[in-house]
Amino acid sequence: MTTASADIIDLLAGIRPGDALSRVRDSREQARENAQRSFEALLEPADPGSLPVAERYAVAAFVAELHGFPQAVSFYGDLLDDEAPALAVAVHAAAESARASGPYGRYREPGLRSEDLDGPHWSAEPAAVPALGERLATALAHAHLLVFRPREARPEHLRALVSAGWSADDIVTLSQLVAFLAFQLRSAWGLRVIAGHAVSAVDPASVEGASS
């Protein structure tokens, strides 16, 4: 399944063509186009190479659940369910166990350490790894790190991905995907708020940078 003709941010925000907010977005045509092209390049590339579309959808579905954004959970969950139904079940279960409130973590900069906040270091339960596969389970743990405590990202986290079979190119794509999702979901969330649509009961400040 692909989403070739849909503007994904509009879709997640509940914006229809001709709506006032759609016209506002049209006034920033380049920004709209770049966001859509980023979605296509990162989620539905013509040549996914060694990072299958199913894994891309799996990371997106997991990150959407961490953000507590129901429309995004449904959207990416449906894409994953169409691509790899068994994986959709496993990713949803993993996300259920990975929910947290943040941002948290420890700063390296002495002047910021008063803002240190402890929180869980999530990884998939051993019993869940066979359904996810070690490679994807490691990627989900990395996505959890980038969403909730990016200040703690260290070289050893990249080495864990390498040990799980991730190439350097795929690690770059994975990191870009998580960063893009943070932008996309927060943009759509903000537009929903402006439009007066319902949003999740989860506090958007529970993810790193959402309140900035």
N, C-alpha and C positions, 0 to 999 in steps of 0.2 A: 504493500500500500504506500502511495506517496500523496503529497498534498500540493501538487504542482501549481494549482491555480489560486490557492487561498493565501491571503495576507495573514500570517500567523498571529502577529500582534493584534490586529483587528479582531481576529477570531477569538483569541483568549480574552480580549477586553470587551467582547460583546458589541463591537462597533460594526454598523452596517454601512455600505456605500451610500454616500449622501448625507450621513449623519454629520452634525456639527463637528464632532471630534475627528471624523474621517477627513473633513475639509481642512481642519487644522493640520492633520498629518500630511495632507497633500501639499500644504504650503512648504513643507520640508521634504520635497520629493527625494532628494539624494539620501537623506537619513532613512526614509521609509524603504527605499530600494536597497540600501546597504544592509539594513536589518534583515530583509527578506533573503538577500543573497547569502548572508551569513548562515541563516537557517538552512538554506539549500546546500551550502558547501559543507556544513558540519553535520547535518542530520541526514540529508538525502543526496549525497554526492553521486554523480554519474558513475564514478569509479571509486568505490569505497576502499579499495586496496586491502590491506591486512586488518582493517578495523571494520568489521561487518556492520551493516545497518542495524541489525538486531541489537548489537552491543551499544550502538549510539543511542537507539531508542531506550534501551534499558537504563543507561546512565541518565537520560533525560527524565524518564518516568520516576526514577529514584530521587533525583534532585527536585523535581516538582513536588513530590511528597514531603521532602524535607522543608520546603518552603510553605507547605500547608495551603497551596493554591488549588482549590477544587477543580476549576476549569482546566488548569494545566495538567493536573493529575488525570482527569478524564481523557484529555486530548492525547497526552503521551502514552497513557496506559492503553488506550485503544490502538494506537499505532503499534505498540509492542505486542499487544495481544494478536493483532493481525499477522505480525511478522514471526512471532515465536510465542505461541500461547503458553507453553509450559514455563517459559522464562518469565512471562508476565506474572504468574503466580508467585514464583520465587522472589522476584524483585519487590513485589508488593509486601511479601512477608518480611523481607530484609528491611524495607523502609519502615515498617511498623516497629521493628526493634531498634531502629536508628533515630527515632524522633528525639529531639532535644530542644532546649532553649539556649540561645546564645545572643550575641557572640561571646565566645570565651577563649581562654588560652593565656599564654604568658608572653609578654613582650621581651625582646632582647634589649631595648633601649631603657637605660636606668630611669629616665625621666617619665616613662610611661608605665612603670611597674605598679604604680598605685591602681592601675586599671586591670591588673591581672585578675582573671576569674577562672577557677577550676571548672572543668566539665568533663563529660565522658569522652574517652578515646574509642570510638566505635570501630568494630570490625565484625564481619559476619560470623555468627556462631558456627563452630565446626560442623554441626549437623546440617547447616544450610549450604555449605560450600559445594557439595556434590551437585545440587540442583543449579547453582549459579555457575559453577566452574571456578577454579582457582583464579584464573585470569580476570574474570568479571568481578568476583568477590573482592579482589585486591583493588580494582578500579573503583568500586563503590566505596570502599574504605577511604580511598584517596579523595573521592568527591565529597565525602562527609567532612574530611579535613579541610578542604578548600571552602566549603560552605560555612562551617561553624568556627573554625579556628585557623584561618589562613596564616595568621601571624606566626604559627608554629611550624609551617612547612620547612622541611630541611632536606638536604641531599639524601638522607637515608630513606625518605619516603619515595623518592624517585628510584632508588636502588630496589625497593620492595616491588615496584612495578616491573623493573627489568627482570627480577628473579621470577616474576609470575608470567614472563613471556612477552612483555610489552617492549616494542622497539622504540628507539628514540623519536622517530616520526610520530608514532601512535601516541606516545606520552604527550608530545606537543599538542596533538589534535585533541586528546582527552582534556588537557588543561584549558585549551581554547573553548572546548564545548561547555565545560562547567562555567567558565567566565561569561560566555555568551548567554547561557541560560539565566545567569544572575541578572544580566541586563534585560533580557527579553521578558522574564517573569515580572520583574519590578516595573518595567515600562507598562506592561499590560495591566498589572495591578493598579498602578497609578491612574491609568486611563479609566479603569472600572470605577475607581473612587470618584473621579471627576464626573463621570457619566451618571453616577448615582446607582450603579449596579451593585448587587450583593458581592461581598468579598468574604474570604475565609474568616472564621472566628479566631484563627491563630494570629497572634500579634506579629505584624511584619517586622518589628524590631528584633524578633527572635533570631534573625539571620544576620550575618556579618554585613555591616554597611548599609542595611536597609533604611536606617533612619538618617543617613547622611545626605 
